[in-house]
Amino acid sequence: MNDILNDGVYRLRAPEPEDLEVLYTMENDTTLWFVSYNVAPYSRYQLKKYISESVHDIYSDHQIRFMIERISDGLVLGCIDLTELDSIHCRAQVGVVVLSEYRKNGVAMAALQILCRYVDSFLHLHQLYGFVPMDNADSLNLFINSGFEKTSILKEWLLRGKTYVDVCVVQKFF
């Protein structure tokens, strides 16, 4: 396979202006805010500006967002992000969101595997890590089945409503 950012079924690509409504839907889904640290909605204007002004360079932005696209029809199914790039210690945090209607179909697993291949063979990072709420079995299984290991538990790490939630730290070493 020549293109490191696809597996023949799904492709990871930079955000385009046409992705505005998908990004708007994901960024303003309040059920995801407690894991994304959002505290207010994003406007379409802010997201348009993000798309047009992002240089899409992980080393200057310290983060990079990829849209998850189905190759057969170009449909955007979600996004996967690398954030908190630490170029000294060669690590980054990973987060993935698949639109609700496409969940439980292997999309997140495929995107995570493509991203890991990119991180290992192109960015040459030493590790990826993520924070997964302990009560999110689907997410924990996604990371474990993608070669990540549970390395620690952060007690009462995230506030969901009025309840603190424990978080599992998952790591993948290259």
GUTORDREN-812598 format. One record per residue: residue number from 1; x, y, z of N, C-alpha, C in turn. Coordinates in nm, 3 decimals. Each point is the difference from the previous one (the first is absolute). Example, Ala and Ser with C-alpha at 12.3 -4.5 7.8 and 13.67 -1.06 7.14 Angstrom:
2
+-----+---------+---------+---------+---------+---------+---------+---------+---------+---------+
:   n :     n_X :     n_Y :     n_Z :    ca_X :    ca_Y :    ca_Z :     c_X :     c_Y :     c_Z :
+-----+---------+---------+---------+---------+---------+---------+---------+---------+---------+
:   1 :   1.319 :  -0.569 :   0.780 :  -0.089 :   0.119 :   0.000 :   0.090 :   0.120 :   0.000 :
:   2 :  -0.035 :   0.105 :  -0.072 :   0.082 :   0.119 :   0.006 :  -0.077 :   0.109 :   0.073 :
+-----+---------+---------+---------+---------+---------+---------+---------+---------+---------+
END
This chain:
174
+-----+---------+---------+---------+---------+---------+---------+---------+---------+---------+
:   n :     n_X :     n_Y :     n_Z :    ca_X :    ca_Y :    ca_Z :     c_X :     c_Y :     c_Z :
+-----+---------+---------+---------+---------+---------+---------+---------+---------+---------+
:   1 :   0.086 :  -0.118 :   0.000 :  -0.086 :   0.118 :   0.000 :   0.090 :   0.124 :   0.000 :
:   2 :  -0.023 :   0.088 :  -0.096 :   0.083 :   0.118 :  -0.015 :  -0.038 :   0.113 :   0.096 :
:   3 :  -0.127 :   0.019 :   0.022 :  -0.047 :   0.111 :   0.082 :  -0.010 :  -0.043 :   0.145 :
:   4 :   0.084 :   0.057 :   0.083 :   0.005 :  -0.038 :   0.141 :  -0.127 :   0.041 :   0.075 :
:   5 :  -0.077 :   0.094 :  -0.056 :  -0.118 :   0.051 :   0.070 :  -0.131 :  -0.066 :  -0.045 :
:   6 :   0.009 :  -0.117 :  -0.064 :  -0.124 :  -0.073 :  -0.028 :   0.027 :  -0.149 :   0.006 :
:   7 :  -0.109 :  -0.075 :   0.019 :   0.011 :  -0.145 :   0.008 :  -0.078 :  -0.069 :  -0.112 :
:   8 :  -0.039 :   0.077 :  -0.099 :  -0.078 :  -0.054 :  -0.110 :  -0.150 :   0.016 :   0.020 :
:   9 :  -0.043 :   0.020 :   0.123 :  -0.142 :   0.021 :   0.031 :  -0.022 :   0.141 :   0.054 :
:  10 :   0.089 :   0.043 :   0.090 :  -0.010 :   0.131 :   0.063 :   0.127 :   0.079 :  -0.028 :
:  11 :  -0.017 :   0.132 :   0.001 :   0.112 :   0.092 :  -0.022 :  -0.003 :   0.105 :   0.111 :
:  12 :   0.117 :   0.039 :   0.046 :   0.012 :   0.115 :   0.090 :   0.049 :   0.116 :  -0.085 :
:  13 :  -0.066 :   0.114 :   0.013 :   0.036 :   0.116 :  -0.081 :  -0.021 :   0.128 :   0.081 :
:  14 :   0.057 :   0.108 :  -0.050 :  -0.014 :   0.131 :   0.064 :  -0.145 :   0.049 :  -0.011 :
:  15 :  -0.044 :   0.081 :   0.096 :  -0.133 :   0.060 :  -0.009 :  -0.011 :   0.093 :  -0.121 :
:  16 :  -0.113 :  -0.005 :  -0.065 :  -0.032 :   0.085 :  -0.115 :  -0.118 :   0.089 :   0.035 :
:  17 :  -0.020 :   0.109 :  -0.074 :  -0.117 :   0.085 :   0.026 :  -0.133 :  -0.077 :  -0.003 :
:  18 :  -0.008 :  -0.103 :  -0.081 :  -0.122 :  -0.080 :  -0.011 :  -0.029 :  -0.079 :   0.129 :
:  19 :   0.096 :  -0.009 :   0.089 :  -0.016 :  -0.074 :   0.126 :  -0.062 :   0.085 :   0.110 :
:  20 :  -0.033 :   0.122 :  -0.029 :  -0.047 :   0.094 :   0.102 :  -0.116 :  -0.057 :   0.082 :
:  21 :  -0.102 :  -0.052 :  -0.065 :  -0.117 :  -0.048 :   0.075 :   0.033 :  -0.122 :   0.086 :
:  22 :   0.086 :  -0.088 :  -0.049 :   0.041 :  -0.117 :   0.080 :   0.076 :   0.048 :   0.124 :
:  23 :   0.095 :   0.091 :  -0.019 :   0.076 :   0.053 :   0.114 :  -0.093 :   0.073 :   0.097 :
:  24 :  -0.093 :   0.076 :  -0.053 :  -0.095 :   0.074 :   0.083 :  -0.081 :  -0.097 :   0.086 :
:  25 :  -0.045 :  -0.110 :  -0.060 :  -0.076 :  -0.101 :   0.073 :   0.085 :  -0.063 :   0.111 :
:  26 :   0.122 :  -0.040 :  -0.033 :   0.085 :  -0.067 :   0.098 :   0.042 :   0.095 :   0.112 :
:  27 :   0.046 :   0.118 :  -0.035 :   0.052 :   0.092 :   0.102 :  -0.110 :   0.052 :   0.092 :
:  28 :  -0.124 :  -0.003 :  -0.045 :  -0.110 :   0.052 :   0.081 :  -0.085 :  -0.110 :   0.062 :
:  29 :   0.049 :  -0.123 :  -0.003 :  -0.068 :  -0.111 :   0.066 :   0.037 :   0.006 :   0.148 :
:  30 :  -0.092 :   0.050 :   0.080 :   0.030 :   0.023 :   0.143 :   0.029 :  -0.129 :   0.076 :
:  31 :  -0.042 :  -0.115 :  -0.052 :   0.031 :  -0.126 :   0.068 :   0.149 :  -0.032 :  -0.006 :
:  32 :   0.072 :   0.063 :  -0.093 :   0.144 :  -0.025 :  -0.014 :   0.085 :   0.105 :   0.071 :
:  33 :  -0.060 :   0.107 :   0.045 :   0.078 :   0.110 :   0.055 :   0.083 :  -0.039 :   0.121 :
:  34 :  -0.048 :  -0.088 :   0.083 :   0.075 :  -0.030 :   0.122 :   0.132 :  -0.072 :  -0.030 :
:  35 :   0.012 :  -0.066 :  -0.115 :   0.128 :  -0.062 :  -0.035 :   0.084 :   0.089 :  -0.091 :
:  36 :  -0.061 :   0.102 :  -0.059 :   0.075 :   0.086 :  -0.092 :   0.037 :   0.134 :   0.063 :
:  37 :  -0.045 :   0.023 :   0.120 :   0.028 :   0.123 :   0.074 :  -0.068 :   0.122 :  -0.062 :
:  38 :  -0.096 :  -0.021 :  -0.089 :  -0.081 :   0.113 :  -0.050 :  -0.092 :   0.046 :   0.112 :
:  39 :  -0.020 :   0.130 :   0.007 :  -0.094 :   0.054 :   0.099 :  -0.103 :   0.092 :  -0.065 :
:  40 :   0.012 :   0.020 :  -0.130 :  -0.095 :   0.085 :  -0.072 :  -0.005 :  -0.047 :  -0.146 :
:  41 :  -0.111 :   0.028 :  -0.065 :  -0.011 :  -0.042 :  -0.140 :   0.092 :   0.080 :  -0.092 :
:  42 :   0.034 :  -0.062 :  -0.112 :   0.076 :   0.068 :  -0.104 :  -0.097 :   0.054 :  -0.104 :
:  43 :   0.028 :   0.117 :  -0.051 :  -0.082 :   0.055 :  -0.108 :   0.052 :  -0.052 :  -0.134 :
:  44 :  -0.084 :   0.008 :  -0.101 :   0.043 :  -0.037 :  -0.134 :   0.117 :   0.090 :  -0.044 :
:  45 :  -0.008 :   0.127 :   0.038 :   0.108 :   0.094 :  -0.033 :   0.133 :  -0.046 :   0.057 :
:  46 :   0.000 :  -0.041 :   0.129 :   0.124 :  -0.047 :   0.063 :   0.054 :  -0.123 :  -0.072 :
:  47 :  -0.088 :  -0.090 :  -0.037 :   0.044 :  -0.123 :  -0.066 :   0.048 :   0.027 :  -0.143 :
:  48 :  -0.066 :   0.092 :  -0.070 :   0.047 :   0.040 :  -0.134 :   0.142 :   0.057 :   0.010 :
:  49 :   0.018 :   0.084 :   0.100 :   0.132 :   0.063 :   0.021 :   0.105 :  -0.107 :   0.032 :
:  50 :  -0.036 :  -0.098 :   0.085 :   0.092 :  -0.110 :   0.033 :   0.041 :  -0.074 :  -0.127 :
:  51 :  -0.099 :  -0.034 :  -0.082 :   0.029 :  -0.074 :  -0.123 :   0.090 :   0.081 :  -0.093 :
:  52 :  -0.030 :   0.128 :  -0.016 :   0.076 :   0.080 :  -0.096 :   0.137 :   0.043 :   0.051 :
:  53 :   0.016 :   0.014 :   0.132 :   0.127 :   0.051 :   0.053 :   0.095 :  -0.107 :   0.052 :
:  54 :  -0.049 :  -0.120 :   0.022 :   0.087 :  -0.106 :   0.050 :   0.104 :  -0.033 :  -0.106 :
:  55 :   0.125 :  -0.008 :   0.042 :   0.106 :  -0.038 :  -0.094 :   0.011 :  -0.151 :  -0.011 :
:  56 :  -0.074 :  -0.070 :   0.085 :  -0.002 :  -0.147 :   0.000 :   0.140 :  -0.057 :   0.013 :
:  57 :   0.076 :   0.061 :   0.091 :   0.136 :  -0.044 :   0.027 :   0.011 :  -0.028 :   0.150 :
:  58 :   0.017 :  -0.125 :   0.034 :   0.001 :  -0.040 :   0.141 :   0.112 :   0.067 :   0.078 :
:  59 :   0.110 :   0.033 :  -0.067 :   0.112 :   0.059 :   0.073 :  -0.019 :   0.148 :   0.028 :
:  60 :  -0.076 :   0.070 :  -0.081 :  -0.026 :   0.141 :   0.031 :  -0.127 :   0.017 :   0.083 :
:  61 :  -0.101 :  -0.082 :  -0.027 :  -0.126 :   0.009 :   0.075 :  -0.001 :  -0.084 :   0.127 :
:  62 :   0.092 :  -0.095 :   0.012 :   0.005 :  -0.098 :   0.109 :  -0.123 :  -0.089 :   0.003 :
:  63 :  -0.073 :  -0.001 :  -0.109 :  -0.116 :  -0.088 :  -0.016 :  -0.030 :  -0.012 :  -0.148 :
:  64 :  -0.076 :  -0.104 :  -0.032 :  -0.044 :  -0.018 :  -0.139 :  -0.132 :  -0.077 :   0.003 :
:  65 :  -0.091 :   0.043 :  -0.084 :  -0.130 :  -0.066 :  -0.011 :  -0.010 :  -0.062 :  -0.137 :
:  66 :  -0.049 :  -0.124 :  -0.002 :  -0.029 :  -0.070 :  -0.124 :  -0.149 :  -0.032 :  -0.005 :
:  67 :  -0.060 :   0.021 :  -0.114 :  -0.135 :  -0.044 :  -0.024 :   0.007 :  -0.147 :  -0.041 :
:  68 :  -0.093 :  -0.080 :   0.047 :  -0.008 :  -0.141 :  -0.037 :  -0.101 :  -0.010 :  -0.114 :
:  69 :   0.048 :  -0.039 :  -0.116 :  -0.083 :  -0.002 :  -0.120 :  -0.008 :  -0.142 :  -0.055 :
:  70 :  -0.121 :  -0.042 :  -0.038 :  -0.016 :  -0.128 :  -0.068 :   0.037 :   0.022 :  -0.146 :
:  71 :   0.095 :  -0.078 :  -0.049 :   0.054 :   0.020 :  -0.135 :  -0.106 :  -0.022 :  -0.107 :
:  72 :  -0.086 :  -0.099 :   0.016 :  -0.095 :  -0.037 :  -0.106 :  -0.093 :   0.114 :  -0.041 :
:  73 :  -0.039 :   0.084 :   0.097 :  -0.095 :   0.107 :  -0.034 :   0.040 :   0.137 :   0.054 :
:  74 :   0.116 :   0.011 :   0.063 :   0.046 :   0.128 :   0.051 :  -0.075 :   0.050 :   0.122 :
:  75 :  -0.080 :  -0.086 :   0.063 :  -0.078 :   0.040 :   0.116 :   0.091 :   0.015 :   0.122 :
:  76 :  -0.014 :   0.113 :   0.071 :   0.075 :   0.024 :   0.123 :  -0.074 :  -0.064 :   0.116 :
:  77 :   0.072 :  -0.085 :   0.074 :  -0.062 :  -0.078 :   0.108 :   0.039 :   0.050 :   0.139 :
:  78 :   0.103 :   0.084 :   0.008 :   0.046 :   0.049 :   0.129 :   0.136 :   0.065 :  -0.015 :
:  79 :   0.071 :   0.011 :   0.110 :   0.135 :   0.056 :  -0.005 :   0.087 :  -0.068 :   0.106 :
:  80 :   0.129 :   0.010 :  -0.022 :   0.097 :  -0.054 :   0.095 :   0.109 :   0.105 :   0.015 :
:  81 :   0.039 :   0.027 :   0.124 :   0.092 :   0.110 :   0.029 :   0.123 :  -0.049 :   0.073 :
:  82 :   0.110 :   0.066 :  -0.031 :   0.120 :  -0.007 :   0.083 :   0.013 :   0.137 :   0.064 :
:  83 :   0.009 :   0.004 :   0.133 :   0.014 :   0.126 :   0.072 :   0.113 :  -0.013 :   0.101 :
:  84 :   0.032 :   0.111 :   0.061 :   0.102 :   0.002 :   0.106 :   0.132 :  -0.061 :  -0.047 :
:  85 :   0.038 :   0.029 :  -0.124 :   0.127 :  -0.052 :  -0.051 :   0.113 :   0.048 :   0.090 :
:  86 :   0.080 :  -0.093 :   0.044 :   0.120 :   0.029 :   0.077 :   0.117 :  -0.050 :  -0.083 :
:  87 :   0.063 :   0.091 :  -0.075 :   0.106 :  -0.042 :  -0.092 :   0.130 :  -0.035 :   0.073 :
:  88 :   0.014 :   0.043 :   0.123 :   0.120 :  -0.037 :   0.077 :  -0.010 :  -0.147 :   0.042 :
:  89 :  -0.116 :  -0.039 :   0.052 :  -0.017 :  -0.137 :   0.049 :  -0.068 :  -0.091 :  -0.102 :
:  90 :  -0.026 :   0.054 :  -0.119 :  -0.053 :  -0.078 :  -0.114 :  -0.130 :  -0.072 :   0.033 :
:  91 :  -0.099 :   0.077 :   0.045 :  -0.130 :  -0.059 :   0.030 :  -0.110 :   0.099 :  -0.035 :
:  92 :  -0.121 :  -0.054 :  -0.015 :  -0.118 :   0.083 :  -0.026 :  -0.123 :  -0.072 :   0.054 :
:  93 :  -0.101 :   0.079 :   0.030 :  -0.127 :  -0.054 :   0.045 :  -0.088 :  -0.025 :  -0.123 :
:  94 :  -0.079 :  -0.105 :   0.006 :  -0.090 :  -0.033 :  -0.110 :  -0.144 :   0.005 :   0.048 :
:  95 :  -0.087 :   0.048 :  -0.088 :  -0.143 :  -0.001 :   0.026 :  -0.073 :  -0.029 :  -0.129 :
:  96 :  -0.109 :  -0.071 :   0.009 :  -0.077 :  -0.037 :  -0.119 :  -0.149 :   0.018 :   0.028 :
:  97 :  -0.071 :   0.055 :  -0.099 :  -0.145 :   0.014 :   0.007 :  -0.057 :  -0.049 :  -0.132 :
:  98 :  -0.093 :  -0.093 :   0.010 :  -0.074 :  -0.047 :  -0.117 :  -0.144 :   0.046 :   0.019 :
:  99 :  -0.058 :   0.055 :  -0.106 :  -0.139 :   0.043 :   0.008 :  -0.087 :  -0.117 :   0.045 :
: 100 :  -0.100 :   0.028 :   0.082 :  -0.077 :  -0.105 :   0.066 :  -0.058 :  -0.103 :  -0.096 :
: 101 :  -0.044 :   0.041 :  -0.117 :  -0.062 :  -0.095 :  -0.092 :   0.098 :  -0.098 :  -0.064 :
: 102 :   0.132 :   0.023 :   0.017 :   0.100 :  -0.088 :  -0.059 :   0.080 :  -0.077 :   0.105 :
: 103 :  -0.038 :   0.013 :   0.126 :   0.072 :  -0.070 :   0.107 :  -0.029 :  -0.149 :  -0.004 :
: 104 :   0.090 :  -0.074 :   0.062 :  -0.011 :  -0.147 :   0.013 :   0.006 :  -0.072 :  -0.135 :
: 105 :   0.072 :   0.061 :  -0.095 :   0.018 :  -0.061 :  -0.132 :   0.147 :  -0.014 :  -0.036 :
: 106 :   0.090 :   0.020 :   0.098 :   0.143 :  -0.015 :  -0.026 :   0.068 :   0.124 :  -0.054 :
: 107 :  -0.073 :   0.110 :  -0.010 :   0.057 :   0.124 :  -0.056 :   0.112 :   0.053 :   0.090 :
: 108 :  -0.028 :   0.010 :   0.129 :   0.100 :   0.054 :   0.095 :   0.123 :  -0.089 :   0.004 :
: 109 :  -0.019 :  -0.131 :  -0.001 :   0.112 :  -0.094 :   0.003 :   0.087 :   0.019 :  -0.124 :
: 110 :  -0.062 :   0.008 :  -0.116 :   0.076 :   0.018 :  -0.124 :   0.076 :   0.132 :   0.003 :
: 111 :  -0.068 :   0.108 :   0.041 :   0.065 :   0.131 :   0.005 :   0.117 :   0.001 :   0.097 :
: 112 :  -0.017 :  -0.065 :   0.115 :   0.107 :  -0.005 :   0.100 :   0.119 :  -0.080 :  -0.053 :
: 113 :  -0.027 :  -0.107 :  -0.070 :   0.110 :  -0.080 :  -0.058 :   0.074 :   0.079 :  -0.108 :
: 114 :  -0.073 :   0.072 :  -0.083 :   0.065 :   0.084 :  -0.102 :   0.085 :   0.106 :   0.068 :
: 115 :  -0.057 :   0.065 :   0.102 :   0.073 :   0.106 :   0.071 :   0.126 :  -0.056 :   0.065 :
: 116 :  -0.010 :  -0.117 :   0.061 :   0.118 :  -0.060 :   0.064 :   0.110 :  -0.030 :  -0.101 :
: 117 :  -0.039 :  -0.048 :  -0.117 :   0.099 :  -0.026 :  -0.106 :   0.070 :   0.130 :  -0.041 :
: 118 :  -0.078 :   0.108 :  -0.013 :   0.053 :   0.132 :  -0.035 :   0.096 :   0.050 :   0.109 :
: 119 :  -0.042 :  -0.011 :   0.125 :   0.082 :   0.047 :   0.112 :   0.131 :  -0.077 :   0.008 :
: 120 :  -0.007 :  -0.130 :  -0.018 :   0.119 :  -0.085 :   0.011 :   0.095 :   0.020 :  -0.118 :
: 121 :  -0.052 :  -0.005 :  -0.121 :   0.090 :  -0.003 :  -0.115 :   0.029 :   0.137 :  -0.060 :
: 122 :  -0.081 :   0.102 :   0.034 :   0.025 :   0.132 :  -0.059 :   0.042 :   0.103 :   0.104 :
: 123 :  -0.074 :   0.008 :   0.112 :   0.036 :   0.097 :   0.103 :   0.109 :  -0.052 :   0.093 :
: 124 :   0.015 :  -0.131 :   0.008 :   0.102 :  -0.065 :   0.084 :  -0.013 :   0.039 :   0.147 :
: 125 :  -0.125 :   0.006 :   0.048 :  -0.021 :   0.025 :   0.142 :   0.026 :  -0.129 :   0.078 :
: 126 :   0.035 :   0.015 :   0.125 :   0.024 :  -0.115 :   0.087 :  -0.129 :  -0.058 :   0.055 :
: 127 :  -0.100 :   0.089 :   0.024 :  -0.124 :  -0.052 :   0.058 :  -0.119 :   0.091 :  -0.028 :
: 128 :  -0.117 :  -0.063 :   0.003 :  -0.128 :   0.069 :   0.003 :  -0.067 :  -0.034 :   0.132 :
: 129 :  -0.081 :   0.091 :   0.049 :  -0.074 :  -0.027 :   0.123 :  -0.139 :   0.061 :  -0.011 :
: 130 :  -0.088 :  -0.051 :   0.083 :  -0.135 :   0.053 :   0.006 :  -0.056 :  -0.013 :   0.139 :
: 131 :  -0.105 :   0.076 :   0.026 :  -0.072 :  -0.004 :   0.126 :  -0.142 :  -0.048 :  -0.031 :
: 132 :  -0.037 :  -0.114 :   0.056 :  -0.130 :  -0.060 :  -0.030 :  -0.080 :  -0.016 :   0.129 :
: 133 :  -0.121 :   0.057 :   0.005 :  -0.082 :  -0.021 :   0.120 :  -0.019 :  -0.150 :   0.027 :
: 134 :   0.015 :  -0.039 :   0.124 :  -0.007 :  -0.141 :   0.038 :  -0.135 :  -0.063 :  -0.035 :
: 135 :  -0.104 :   0.079 :  -0.005 :  -0.132 :  -0.056 :  -0.032 :  -0.029 :  -0.004 :  -0.150 :
: 136 :   0.097 :   0.034 :  -0.082 :  -0.017 :  -0.004 :  -0.146 :   0.066 :  -0.127 :  -0.053 :
: 137 :  -0.069 :  -0.113 :   0.015 :   0.055 :  -0.130 :  -0.039 :   0.032 :  -0.006 :  -0.149 :
: 138 :  -0.083 :   0.061 :  -0.083 :   0.025 :  -0.004 :  -0.145 :   0.133 :   0.068 :  -0.033 :
: 139 :   0.024 :   0.114 :   0.060 :   0.125 :   0.073 :  -0.026 :   0.121 :  -0.076 :   0.055 :
: 140 :  -0.014 :  -0.052 :   0.120 :   0.111 :  -0.078 :   0.057 :   0.033 :  -0.119 :  -0.090 :
: 141 :  -0.104 :  -0.071 :  -0.046 :   0.023 :  -0.114 :  -0.090 :   0.065 :   0.043 :  -0.130 :
: 142 :  -0.042 :   0.115 :  -0.053 :   0.061 :   0.052 :  -0.123 :   0.151 :   0.013 :   0.017 :
: 143 :   0.042 :   0.066 :   0.107 :   0.143 :   0.023 :   0.021 :   0.074 :  -0.130 :   0.030 :
: 144 :  -0.055 :  -0.083 :   0.086 :   0.067 :  -0.126 :   0.034 :   0.014 :  -0.087 :  -0.124 :
: 145 :  -0.106 :  -0.009 :  -0.080 :   0.005 :  -0.082 :  -0.122 :   0.088 :   0.061 :  -0.109 :
: 146 :   0.042 :   0.125 :   0.019 :   0.091 :   0.065 :  -0.094 :   0.144 :   0.002 :   0.050 :
: 147 :   0.028 :  -0.081 :   0.103 :   0.136 :  -0.013 :   0.047 :   0.041 :   0.095 :   0.110 :
: 148 :  -0.093 :   0.076 :   0.054 :   0.029 :   0.087 :   0.114 :  -0.011 :  -0.086 :   0.126 :
: 149 :   0.070 :   0.042 :   0.104 :  -0.011 :  -0.069 :   0.128 :  -0.047 :   0.097 :   0.107 :
: 150 :  -0.077 :  -0.053 :   0.094 :  -0.042 :   0.078 :   0.115 :   0.120 :   0.015 :   0.091 :
: 151 :   0.039 :   0.123 :   0.031 :   0.119 :   0.019 :   0.082 :  -0.028 :   0.062 :   0.137 :
: 152 :  -0.113 :   0.067 :   0.014 :  -0.033 :   0.056 :   0.132 :  -0.145 :   0.048 :   0.001 :
: 153 :  -0.046 :   0.026 :   0.120 :  -0.133 :   0.054 :   0.022 :   0.016 :   0.136 :   0.068 :
: 154 :  -0.067 :   0.100 :  -0.053 :  -0.002 :   0.131 :   0.062 :  -0.136 :   0.014 :   0.068 :
: 155 :   0.002 :   0.005 :   0.131 :  -0.123 :   0.002 :   0.079 :  -0.068 :   0.137 :  -0.012 :
: 156 :  -0.132 :  -0.005 :  -0.018 :  -0.083 :   0.120 :  -0.004 :   0.061 :   0.108 :  -0.089 :
: 157 :   0.039 :  -0.038 :  -0.120 :   0.075 :   0.087 :  -0.091 :  -0.088 :   0.095 :  -0.080 :
: 158 :  -0.117 :  -0.048 :  -0.041 :  -0.089 :   0.082 :  -0.082 :  -0.131 :   0.024 :   0.074 :
: 159 :  -0.055 :   0.118 :  -0.018 :  -0.128 :   0.034 :   0.060 :  -0.108 :  -0.013 :  -0.108 :
: 160 :  -0.094 :  -0.093 :   0.021 :  -0.114 :  -0.019 :  -0.090 :  -0.124 :   0.039 :   0.079 :
: 161 :  -0.057 :   0.115 :  -0.036 :  -0.113 :   0.050 :   0.079 :   0.048 :   0.039 :   0.138 :
: 162 :  -0.047 :  -0.075 :   0.099 :   0.043 :   0.025 :   0.139 :   0.076 :  -0.117 :   0.057 :
: 163 :   0.042 :  -0.092 :  -0.088 :   0.069 :  -0.121 :   0.043 :   0.140 :  -0.006 :  -0.059 :
: 164 :   0.097 :  -0.032 :   0.083 :   0.136 :  -0.019 :  -0.050 :   0.016 :  -0.143 :  -0.051 :
: 165 :   0.071 :  -0.012 :  -0.110 :   0.017 :  -0.128 :  -0.069 :   0.148 :  -0.037 :  -0.001 :
: 166 :   0.029 :  -0.126 :   0.031 :   0.136 :  -0.050 :  -0.011 :   0.036 :  -0.018 :  -0.147 :
: 167 :   0.128 :   0.018 :  -0.031 :   0.049 :  -0.010 :  -0.137 :   0.114 :  -0.101 :  -0.005 :
: 168 :  -0.001 :  -0.080 :  -0.104 :   0.108 :  -0.094 :  -0.026 :   0.097 :   0.066 :  -0.097 :
: 169 :   0.128 :  -0.003 :   0.032 :   0.102 :   0.047 :  -0.093 :   0.039 :  -0.120 :  -0.086 :
: 170 :  -0.007 :   0.018 :  -0.130 :   0.041 :  -0.105 :  -0.094 :   0.120 :   0.053 :  -0.078 :
: 171 :   0.095 :  -0.090 :  -0.027 :   0.121 :   0.039 :  -0.072 :   0.036 :  -0.106 :  -0.102 :
: 172 :   0.055 :   0.047 :  -0.112 :   0.054 :  -0.089 :  -0.100 :   0.143 :   0.046 :  -0.028 :
: 173 :   0.093 :  -0.096 :   0.011 :   0.141 :   0.031 :  -0.020 :   0.045 :  -0.054 :  -0.136 :
: 174 :   0.080 :   0.079 :  -0.068 :   0.051 :  -0.042 :  -0.131 :   0.146 :  -0.034 :   0.008 :
+-----+---------+---------+---------+---------+---------+---------+---------+---------+---------+
END
